[in-house]
Amino acid sequence: MDEFFEVGTLEDFPIGTSHVRVVNDRKIALFHTRSGLFASDNTCPHRGGPLGEGDLIGDEVICPWHLWTFDVRTGKTDIDSDLHLTTHEVRVDERRVLVRLSADGPEAAGQ
């Protein structure tokens, strides 16, 4: 997917917060850390928990269902090297926050 979708402005995403947006019928979680803005599918690859509702500590989100942690910058977890978040590209154009969806992941397949 080459298209970027506007999901809000920088003011909508204070540092240290997580948010859920629907982009092109796909739920994504947006995370604003001191390292920048990051996006992933909202679904935890472990058991499907809602990542956008998890605690954000530094650059890690903690899934609220089973407490698995994921690095929002890379999508990786130290718990299982076979599982990772489907991440999406984020750009800031002036004050607008834009997301380009990746084509892989369970939400892309309609699950």
Secondary structure, DSSP 8 states (H G I E B T S, - for coil): ---EEEEEEGGGS-TTEEEEEEETTEEEEEEEETTEEEEEESB-TTT--BGGGSEEETTEEE-TTT--EEETTT-B-SS-TT-B--EEEEEEETTEEEEE--S-STTTTT-
